[in-house]
Amino acid sequence: MAESIESRMDFIIDQQAQFAVDIQLLKERQAETREMIHQLVDVTMSLARHAEETDRRLGELAEAGTHTERRLDALIDTVDKLVRRNGS
């Protein structure tokens, strides 16, 4: 009977040791996961800032395109008037 109790105690001690090792591995992986999440958040924030900057630049380009279109329309109108005067 003493051997049976000692055998069970050894089993429990081995299980506890394995449990302690497993918990340590989980803690290490959790720390790694937290670091990866932190990096992911940083990258996401950077992408958001770049997207905002891109939107701003696209707005500026659209405005410049509108301004260029107005100037081109005015030039076409001027050239058209000159051609009509000289053609008459």
MMTF fields as JSON, N, C-alpha, C and O atoms, coordinates in Angstrom:
{
  "mmtfVersion": "1.0.0",
  "mmtfProducer": "UNKNOWN",
  "numBonds": 351,
  "numAtoms": 352,
  "numGroups": 88,
  "numChains": 1,
  "numModels": 1,
  "chainsPerModel": [1],
  "groupsPerChain": [88],
  "chainIdList": ["A"],
  "bondAtomList": [4, 2, 8, 6, 12, 10, 16, 14, 20, 18, 24, 22, 28, 26, 32, 30, 36, 34, 40, 38, 44, 42, 48, 46, 52, 50, 56, 54, 60, 58, 64, 62, 68, 66, 72, 70, 76, 74, 80, 78, 84, 82, 88, 86, 92, 90, 96, 94, 100, 98, 104, 102, 108, 106, 112, 110, 116, 114, 120, 118, 124, 122, 128, 126, 132, 130, 136, 134, 140, 138, 144, 142, 148, 146, 152, 150, 156, 154, 160, 158, 164, 162, 168, 166, 172, 170, 176, 174, 180, 178, 184, 182, 188, 186, 192, 190, 196, 194, 200, 198, 204, 202, 208, 206, 212, 210, 216, 214, 220, 218, 224, 222, 228, 226, 232, 230, 236, 234, 240, 238, 244, 242, 248, 246, 252, 250, 256, 254, 260, 258, 264, 262, 268, 266, 272, 270, 276, 274, 280, 278, 284, 282, 288, 286, 292, 290, 296, 294, 300, 298, 304, 302, 308, 306, 312, 310, 316, 314, 320, 318, 324, 322, 328, 326, 332, 330, 336, 334, 340, 338, 344, 342, 348, 346],
  "bondOrderList": [1, 1, 1, 1, 1, 1, 1, 1, 1, 1, 1, 1, 1, 1, 1, 1, 1, 1, 1, 1, 1, 1, 1, 1, 1, 1, 1, 1, 1, 1, 1, 1, 1, 1, 1, 1, 1, 1, 1, 1, 1, 1, 1, 1, 1, 1, 1, 1, 1, 1, 1, 1, 1, 1, 1, 1, 1, 1, 1, 1, 1, 1, 1, 1, 1, 1, 1, 1, 1, 1, 1, 1, 1, 1, 1, 1, 1, 1, 1, 1, 1, 1, 1, 1, 1, 1, 1],
  "groupList": [{"groupName": "MET", "atomNameList": ["N", "CA", "C", "O"], "elementList": ["N", "C", "C", "O"], "formalChargeList": [0, 0, 0, 0], "bondAtomList": [1, 0, 2, 1, 3, 2], "bondOrderList": [1, 1, 2], "singleLetterCode": "M", "chemCompType": "L-PEPTIDE LINKING"}, {"groupName": "ALA", "atomNameList": ["N", "CA", "C", "O"], "elementList": ["N", "C", "C", "O"], "formalChargeList": [0, 0, 0, 0], "bondAtomList": [1, 0, 2, 1, 3, 2], "bondOrderList": [1, 1, 2], "singleLetterCode": "A", "chemCompType": "L-PEPTIDE LINKING"}, {"groupName": "GLU", "atomNameList": ["N", "CA", "C", "O"], "elementList": ["N", "C", "C", "O"], "formalChargeList": [0, 0, 0, 0], "bondAtomList": [1, 0, 2, 1, 3, 2], "bondOrderList": [1, 1, 2], "singleLetterCode": "E", "chemCompType": "L-PEPTIDE LINKING"}, {"groupName": "SER", "atomNameList": ["N", "CA", "C", "O"], "elementList": ["N", "C", "C", "O"], "formalChargeList": [0, 0, 0, 0], "bondAtomList": [1, 0, 2, 1, 3, 2], "bondOrderList": [1, 1, 2], "singleLetterCode": "S", "chemCompType": "L-PEPTIDE LINKING"}, {"groupName": "ILE", "atomNameList": ["N", "CA", "C", "O"], "elementList": ["N", "C", "C", "O"], "formalChargeList": [0, 0, 0, 0], "bondAtomList": [1, 0, 2, 1, 3, 2], "bondOrderList": [1, 1, 2], "singleLetterCode": "I", "chemCompType": "L-PEPTIDE LINKING"}, {"groupName": "ARG", "atomNameList": ["N", "CA", "C", "O"], "elementList": ["N", "C", "C", "O"], "formalChargeList": [0, 0, 0, 0], "bondAtomList": [1, 0, 2, 1, 3, 2], "bondOrderList": [1, 1, 2], "singleLetterCode": "R", "chemCompType": "L-PEPTIDE LINKING"}, {"groupName": "ASP", "atomNameList": ["N", "CA", "C", "O"], "elementList": ["N", "C", "C", "O"], "formalChargeList": [0, 0, 0, 0], "bondAtomList": [1, 0, 2, 1, 3, 2], "bondOrderList": [1, 1, 2], "singleLetterCode": "D", "chemCompType": "L-PEPTIDE LINKING"}, {"groupName": "PHE", "atomNameList": ["N", "CA", "C", "O"], "elementList": ["N", "C", "C", "O"], "formalChargeList": [0, 0, 0, 0], "bondAtomList": [1, 0, 2, 1, 3, 2], "bondOrderList": [1, 1, 2], "singleLetterCode": "F", "chemCompType": "L-PEPTIDE LINKING"}, {"groupName": "GLN", "atomNameList": ["N", "CA", "C", "O"], "elementList": ["N", "C", "C", "O"], "formalChargeList": [0, 0, 0, 0], "bondAtomList": [1, 0, 2, 1, 3, 2], "bondOrderList": [1, 1, 2], "singleLetterCode": "Q", "chemCompType": "L-PEPTIDE LINKING"}, {"groupName": "VAL", "atomNameList": ["N", "CA", "C", "O"], "elementList": ["N", "C", "C", "O"], "formalChargeList": [0, 0, 0, 0], "bondAtomList": [1, 0, 2, 1, 3, 2], "bondOrderList": [1, 1, 2], "singleLetterCode": "V", "chemCompType": "L-PEPTIDE LINKING"}, {"groupName": "LEU", "atomNameList": ["N", "CA", "C", "O"], "elementList": ["N", "C", "C", "O"], "formalChargeList": [0, 0, 0, 0], "bondAtomList": [1, 0, 2, 1, 3, 2], "bondOrderList": [1, 1, 2], "singleLetterCode": "L", "chemCompType": "L-PEPTIDE LINKING"}, {"groupName": "LYS", "atomNameList": ["N", "CA", "C", "O"], "elementList": ["N", "C", "C", "O"], "formalChargeList": [0, 0, 0, 0], "bondAtomList": [1, 0, 2, 1, 3, 2], "bondOrderList": [1, 1, 2], "singleLetterCode": "K", "chemCompType": "L-PEPTIDE LINKING"}, {"groupName": "THR", "atomNameList": ["N", "CA", "C", "O"], "elementList": ["N", "C", "C", "O"], "formalChargeList": [0, 0, 0, 0], "bondAtomList": [1, 0, 2, 1, 3, 2], "bondOrderList": [1, 1, 2], "singleLetterCode": "T", "chemCompType": "L-PEPTIDE LINKING"}, {"groupName": "HIS", "atomNameList": ["N", "CA", "C", "O"], "elementList": ["N", "C", "C", "O"], "formalChargeList": [0, 0, 0, 0], "bondAtomList": [1, 0, 2, 1, 3, 2], "bondOrderList": [1, 1, 2], "singleLetterCode": "H", "chemCompType": "L-PEPTIDE LINKING"}, {"groupName": "GLY", "atomNameList": ["N", "CA", "C", "O"], "elementList": ["N", "C", "C", "O"], "formalChargeList": [0, 0, 0, 0], "bondAtomList": [1, 0, 2, 1, 3, 2], "bondOrderList": [1, 1, 2], "singleLetterCode": "G", "chemCompType": "PEPTIDE LINKING"}, {"groupName": "ASN", "atomNameList": ["N", "CA", "C", "O"], "elementList": ["N", "C", "C", "O"], "formalChargeList": [0, 0, 0, 0], "bondAtomList": [1, 0, 2, 1, 3, 2], "bondOrderList": [1, 1, 2], "singleLetterCode": "N", "chemCompType": "L-PEPTIDE LINKING"}],
  "groupTypeList": [0, 1, 2, 3, 4, 2, 3, 5, 0, 6, 7, 4, 4, 6, 8, 8, 1, 8, 7, 1, 9, 6, 4, 8, 10, 10, 11, 2, 5, 8, 1, 2, 12, 5, 2, 0, 4, 13, 8, 10, 9, 6, 9, 12, 0, 3, 10, 1, 5, 13, 1, 2, 2, 12, 6, 5, 5, 10, 14, 2, 10, 1, 2, 1, 14, 12, 13, 12, 2, 5, 5, 10, 6, 1, 10, 4, 6, 12, 9, 6, 11, 10, 9, 5, 5, 15, 14, 3],
  "groupIdList": [1, 2, 3, 4, 5, 6, 7, 8, 9, 10, 11, 12, 13, 14, 15, 16, 17, 18, 19, 20, 21, 22, 23, 24, 25, 26, 27, 28, 29, 30, 31, 32, 33, 34, 35, 36, 37, 38, 39, 40, 41, 42, 43, 44, 45, 46, 47, 48, 49, 50, 51, 52, 53, 54, 55, 56, 57, 58, 59, 60, 61, 62, 63, 64, 65, 66, 67, 68, 69, 70, 71, 72, 73, 74, 75, 76, 77, 78, 79, 80, 81, 82, 83, 84, 85, 86, 87, 88],
  "secStructList": [7, 2, 2, 2, 2, 2, 2, 2, 2, 2, 2, 2, 2, 2, 2, 2, 2, 2, 2, 2, 2, 2, 2, 2, 2, 2, 2, 2, 2, 2, 2, 2, 2, 2, 2, 2, 2, 2, 2, 2, 2, 2, 2, 2, 2, 2, 2, 2, 2, 2, 2, 2, 2, 2, 2, 2, 2, 2, 2, 2, 2, 2, 2, 2, 2, 2, 2, 2, 2, 2, 2, 2, 2, 2, 2, 2, 2, 2, 2, 2, 2, 2, 2, 2, 2, 2, 2, 7],
  "xCoordList": [0.808, 0.0, 0.861, 0.499, 1.984, 2.885, 3.423, 3.591, 3.694, 4.183, 3.112, 3.437, 1.875, 0.775, 0.64, 0.437, 0.753, 0.668, 1.876, 1.737, 3.055, 4.271, 4.193, 4.612, 3.666, 3.499, 2.546, 2.803, 1.468, 0.507, 1.12, 0.906, 1.876, 2.53, 3.53, 3.598, 4.31, 5.254, 4.508, 4.929, 3.393, 2.579, 2.089, 2.174, 1.579, 1.073, 2.205, 2.023, 3.355, 4.506, 4.932, 5.208, 4.99, 5.341, 4.317, 4.682, 3.05, 1.997, 2.119, 1.96, 2.4, 2.55, 3.746, 3.675, 4.83, 6.02, 5.706, 6.079, 5.019, 4.65, 3.704, 3.817, 2.78, 1.853, 2.609, 2.296, 3.601, 4.405, 5.154, 5.233, 5.703, 6.404, 5.427, 5.731, 4.257, 3.246, 2.789, 2.612, 2.601, 2.189, 3.265, 2.955, 4.527, 5.625, 5.639, 5.814, 5.456, 5.411, 4.242, 4.382, 3.091, 1.932, 2.211, 1.828, 2.87, 3.208, 4.149, 3.994, 5.129, 6.06, 5.33, 5.561, 4.466, 3.709, 2.757, 2.559, 2.176, 1.294, 2.077, 1.584, 3.28, 4.115, 4.462, 4.432, 4.79, 5.087, 3.853, 3.953, 2.708, 1.466, 1.159, 0.758, 1.345, 1.126, 2.041, 1.615, 3.297, 4.244, 3.797, 3.857, 3.353, 2.892, 1.648, 1.506, 0.756, -0.438, -0.032, -0.585, 0.927, 1.422, 2.0, 1.734, 2.782, 3.342, 2.239, 2.306, 1.233, 0.11, -0.635, -1.012, -0.843, -1.502, -0.656, -1.191, 0.662, 1.55, 1.472, 1.38, 1.509, 1.442, 0.092, 0.025, -0.971, -2.314, -2.444, -3.015, -1.919, -1.966, -1.151, -1.565, -0.009, 0.822, 0.084, 0.106, -0.569, -1.34, -2.487, -2.789, -3.121, -4.218, -3.697, -4.336, -2.533, -1.942, -1.595, -1.831, -1.033, -0.688, -1.948, -1.948, -3.003, -4.267, -4.827, -5.314, -4.759, -5.224, -4.402, -4.948, -3.082, -2.204, -2.515, -2.534, -2.755, -3.104, -4.419, -4.537, -5.402, -6.685, -6.497, -7.087, -5.663, -5.402, -4.762, -5.156, -3.779, -3.09, -4.026, -3.974, -4.876, -5.84, -6.802, -7.179, -7.191, -8.044, -7.348, -7.951, -6.064, -5.29, -5.176, -5.29, -4.951, -4.856, -6.19, -6.216, -7.279, -8.601, -8.84, -9.353, -8.462, -8.63, -7.753, -8.198, -6.508, -5.612, -6.152, -6.059, -6.716, -7.295, -8.464, -8.613, -9.296, -10.431, -9.928, -10.45, -8.91, -8.335, -7.745, -7.928, -7.035, -6.447, -7.54, -7.408, -8.609, -9.723, -10.337, -10.646, -10.51, -11.064, -10.139, -10.586, -8.84, -7.877, -7.85, -7.748, -7.94, -7.954, -9.22, -9.164, -10.36, -11.609, -11.49, -11.947, -10.872, -10.698, -9.776, -10.031, -8.708, -7.788, -8.486, -8.333, -9.253, -9.985, -10.968, -11.093, -11.659, -12.607, -11.9, -12.393, -10.741, -9.978, -9.508, -9.636, -8.961, -8.482, -9.644, -9.518, -10.767, -11.951, -12.405, -12.75, -12.415, -12.819, -11.841, -12.247, -10.551, -9.544, -9.692, -9.591, -9.931, -10.074, -11.326, -11.295, -12.385, -13.621, -13.433, -13.934, -12.718, -12.49, -11.634, -11.93, -10.592, -9.691, -10.263, -9.857, -11.178, -11.764, -12.885, -13.268, -13.418, -14.569, -14.179, -15.038],
  "yCoordList": [-1.19, 0.0, 1.268, 2.26, 1.242, 2.395, 2.713, 3.876, 1.631, 1.854, 2.527, 3.386, 2.169, 2.752, 4.236, 5.052, 4.584, 5.997, 6.755, 7.87, 6.16, 6.811, 6.969, 7.993, 5.975, 6.042, 7.176, 7.927, 7.287, 8.371, 9.732, 10.692, 9.81, 11.08, 11.477, 12.644, 10.506, 10.784, 11.27, 12.213, 10.603, 11.014, 12.456, 13.262, 12.768, 14.131, 15.143, 16.217, 14.828, 15.741, 15.949, 17.078, 14.868, 14.995, 15.863, 16.717, 15.633, 16.427, 17.899, 18.783, 18.155, 19.532, 20.194, 21.364, 19.465, 20.003, 20.314, 21.37, 19.389, 19.625, 20.813, 21.62, 20.923, 22.051, 23.366, 24.345, 23.392, 24.601, 24.982, 26.158, 23.978, 24.235, 24.779, 25.746, 24.155, 24.594, 26.029, 26.821, 26.355, 27.714, 28.717, 29.794, 28.364, 29.272, 29.487, 30.614, 28.421, 28.55, 29.435, 30.266, 29.253, 30.093, 31.56, 32.437, 31.833, 33.216, 33.826, 34.986, 33.033, 33.529, 33.809, 34.836, 32.909, 33.111, 34.298, 35.044, 34.469, 35.612, 36.916, 37.874, 36.958, 38.156, 38.414, 39.556, 37.35, 37.496, 37.997, 38.861, 37.447, 37.855, 39.319, 40.055, 39.741, 41.153, 42.056, 43.108, 41.654, 42.452, 42.52, 43.581, 41.396, 41.392, 42.269, 42.969, 42.232, 43.081, 44.548, 45.379, 44.862, 46.24, 46.693, 47.805, 45.825, 46.149, 46.319, 47.22, 45.465, 45.556, 46.88, 47.519, 47.283, 48.566, 49.709, 50.626, 49.661, 50.705, 50.789, 51.879, 49.642, 49.62, 50.146, 50.904, 49.749, 50.199, 51.705, 52.368, 52.247, 53.696, 54.417, 55.463, 53.865, 54.459, 54.452, 55.443, 53.338, 53.261, 54.262, 54.863, 54.441, 55.413, 56.821, 57.604, 57.148, 58.481, 58.669, 59.733, 57.624, 57.719, 57.852, 58.577, 57.165, 57.265, 58.686, 59.231, 59.278, 60.657, 61.611, 62.511, 61.412, 62.257, 62.065, 63.029, 60.83, 60.556, 61.236, 61.826, 61.153, 61.825, 63.327, 63.956, 63.895, 65.337, 65.703, 66.672, 64.917, 65.196, 65.017, 65.791, 64.002, 63.801, 64.989, 65.415, 65.515, 66.708, 67.894, 68.635, 68.067, 69.154, 68.965, 69.925, 67.724, 67.45, 67.716, 68.262, 67.338, 67.589, 69.078, 69.546, 69.825, 71.278, 71.888, 72.765, 71.422, 71.921, 71.555, 72.35, 70.355, 69.94, 70.826, 71.191, 71.175, 72.07, 73.441, 74.032, 73.937, 75.242, 75.197, 76.125, 74.103, 73.951, 73.874, 74.449, 73.17, 73.045, 74.42, 74.731, 75.238, 76.591, 77.434, 78.148, 77.34, 78.13, 77.646, 78.452, 76.335, 75.787, 76.216, 76.56, 76.198, 76.67, 78.133, 78.518, 78.949, 80.37, 80.528, 81.361, 79.735, 79.805, 79.374, 80.012, 78.285, 77.815, 78.88, 79.132, 79.501, 80.555, 81.717, 82.251, 82.116, 83.223, 82.881, 83.686, 81.675, 81.251, 81.168, 81.579, 80.641, 80.532, 81.906, 82.066, 82.897, 84.267, 84.863, 85.525, 84.629, 85.162, 84.542, 85.233, 83.237, 82.543, 83.062, 83.242, 83.296, 83.777, 85.189, 85.521, 86.019, 87.401, 87.405, 88.111, 86.622, 86.606, 85.83, 86.039, 84.96, 84.165, 84.894, 84.499, 85.926, 86.612, 87.534, 88.187],
  "zCoordList": [0.0, 0.0, 0.0, -0.634, 0.699, 0.749, -0.641, -1.009, -1.42, -2.794, -3.645, -4.466, -3.476, -4.23, -3.913, -4.812, -2.64, -2.253, -2.788, -3.292, -2.682, -3.188, -4.703, -5.242, -5.386, -6.838, -7.219, -8.16, -6.493, -6.755, -6.46, -7.2, -5.385, -5.039, -6.122, -6.506, -6.618, -7.714, -8.956, -9.626, -9.244, -10.398, -10.229, -11.156, -9.042, -8.778, -8.866, -9.438, -8.318, -8.382, -9.824, -10.229, -10.614, -12.034, -12.774, -13.581, -12.492, -13.133, -12.749, -13.591, -11.476, -11.018, -11.689, -12.068, -11.837, -12.507, -13.969, -14.481, -14.637, -16.039, -16.143, -17.067, -15.208, -15.184, -15.034, -15.712, -14.148, -13.936, -15.217, -15.572, -15.904, -17.169, -18.21, -18.909, -18.307, -19.272, -18.991, -19.916, -17.713, -17.337, -17.74, -18.25, -17.512, -17.892, -19.405, -19.869, -20.17, -21.632, -22.059, -22.956, -21.416, -21.737, -21.432, -22.207, -20.32, -19.968, -21.004, -21.387, -21.454, -22.472, -23.784, -24.423, -24.174, -25.419, -25.294, -26.253, -24.12, -23.9, -24.038, -24.633, -23.499, -23.623, -25.093, -25.552, -25.823, -27.251, -28.01, -28.881, -27.668, -28.333, -28.052, -28.953, -26.817, -26.476, -27.281, -27.758, -27.434, -28.217, -29.681, -30.302, -30.222, -31.618, -31.779, -32.782, -30.8, -30.853, -30.795, -31.515, -29.946, -29.851, -31.204, -31.661, -31.825, -33.138, -34.177, -35.013, -34.129, -35.063, -34.889, -35.871, -33.644, -33.378, -33.937, -34.559, -33.719, -34.241, -35.763, -36.327, -36.42, -37.886, -38.362, -39.33, -37.69, -38.064, -37.916, -38.782, -36.827, -36.615, -37.684, -38.183, -38.032, -39.081, -40.416, -41.147, -40.732, -41.972, -41.972, -43.004, -40.83, -40.733, -40.986, -41.689, -40.413, -40.642, -42.117, -42.691, -42.723, -44.148, -45.008, -46.003, -44.63, -45.374, -45.277, -46.268, -44.096, -43.935, -44.79, -45.428, -44.802, -45.615, -47.103, -47.868, -47.5, -48.901, -49.269, -50.343, -48.384, -48.627, -48.775, -49.654, -47.901, -47.969, -49.311, -49.96, -49.707, -50.975, -52.171, -53.127, -52.112, -53.201, -53.286, -54.378, -52.132, -52.118, -52.763, -53.539, -52.433, -53.043, -54.553, -55.314, -54.983, -56.424, -57.125, -58.228, -56.494, -57.083, -57.217, -58.233, -56.179, -56.223, -57.313, -58.053, -57.411, -58.451, -59.833, -60.768, -59.962, -61.244, -61.628, -62.795, -60.655, -60.92, -61.357, -62.302, -60.662, -61.009, -62.425, -63.213, -62.735, -64.077, -65.13, -66.211, -64.82, -65.764, -66.058, -67.208, -65.015, -65.225, -66.091, -66.989, -65.809, -66.603, -68.051, -68.975, -68.248, -69.596, -70.334, -71.515, -69.644, -70.256, -70.671, -71.747, -69.808, -70.137, -71.342, -72.212, -71.4, -72.532, -73.823, -74.865, -73.74, -74.923, -75.387, -76.586, -74.451, -74.793, -75.47, -76.464, -74.937, -75.523, -76.928, -77.851, -77.08, -78.4, -79.378, -80.532, -78.924, -79.774, -80.242, -81.413, -79.366, -79.725, -80.724, -81.679, -80.503, -81.425, -82.815, -83.828, -82.847, -84.123, -84.848, -86.066, -84.146, -84.76, -85.29, -86.364, -84.55, -85.014, -86.28, -87.245, -86.257, -87.406, -88.586, -89.729, -88.312, -89.377, -90.081, -91.182, -89.498, -90.079, -91.184, -91.776]
}
